[in-house]
Amino acid sequence: MSATMASTVSAYTDKIKEMSMLSLLCSCFYTQPHPNSLYQYGDLEVKGLNKRASGQSFEVFLKDLDQFGDKSQAQPLPSPPRREVSLEELQKRLEAAEERRKSQEALVLKQLAEKREHEQKVLHKAREVTHIFSKKTEEKLIQKMEISKENREAHLHALKQRLREKEVHAAEVRRNKELQAGLSG
């Protein structure tokens, strides 16, 4: 397999990965170049789709190698120049990545600590509210029991008082009967 063919196959593979299913089907049916193309380079054709305020989208078409009369016309796209990265620069990048990871970890730990503290505050407040409620309920119950006890004692005192009055009245009636019996007899 030649280098041109390999680059074309890899370009097709990349295109298929990035395309929507509808675009893929359309590109299979309409392999002819579109008249409103913006740019042509070798076996690529770029067509602008939508222009909006937020940006612009493009569709990239790959031409078949059979369309070229001469196979030498199909040129692979130049790859971007590779920049040599020094060991010091790699070390700096690794340190920066480690710092970012540590700061992210510290941020997550801080957020978890704040969340835990908030949960503790909520639990403490709930316990406090429950404690206050139970105290108030207990005080009301004690107060009701005291009132009930006072009412019961007052009721018993009233019954005893009426009983004494009835006994006094009965003794008085008996005395009056004895006096009448002693006078008549």
Secondary structure, DSSP 8 states (H G I E B T S, - for coil): --HHHHHHHHHHHHHHHHS-HHHHHHHHH--S--TT-SEEETTEEEEEEEEETTEEEEEEEE--GGG-SSGGG-------------HHHHHHHHHHHHHHHHHHHHHHHHHHHHHHHHHHHHHHHHHHHHHHHHHHHHHHHHHHHHHHHHHHHHHHHHHHHHHHHHHHHHHHHHHHHHHHHHHH-
